[in-house]
Amino acid sequence: MMELYGTKGCPYTKELRESLLWDGKEFVEYDVEEDKEALKRLIALTGGGTVPVLVEDGRVIQVGISGRGCIVALPSSRENGALS
């Protein structure tokens, strides 16, 4: 099954979600602004914080859509709840 990493406010996440739904693809969606574990997985997979990201069988198959994406604010190492 595919995994879609994105955010509610990113229009490109919405565009990719709608494309997947239109094509009848099954996927699980993670909002990396609300789900810190999903954000950790996103960073481990891509090394950055651009969404949307589409993952299949543990491999990144797409970052952004049509060359566009949104940047997610990554926590600094000094903030509470940091990823390090």
Secondary structure as GFF3:
##gff-version 3
##sequence-region A 1 84
A	DSSP	beta_strand	2	6	.	.	.	ID=ss1
A	DSSP	alpha_helix	11	22	.	.	.	ID=ss2
A	DSSP	beta_strand	27	31	.	.	.	ID=ss3
A	DSSP	alpha_helix	36	46	.	.	.	ID=ss4
A	DSSP	beta_strand	50	51	.	.	.	ID=ss5
A	DSSP	beta_strand	53	56	.	.	.	ID=ss6
A	DSSP	beta_strand	59	63	.	.	.	ID=ss7
A	DSSP	beta_strand	70	71	.	.	.	ID=ss8
###
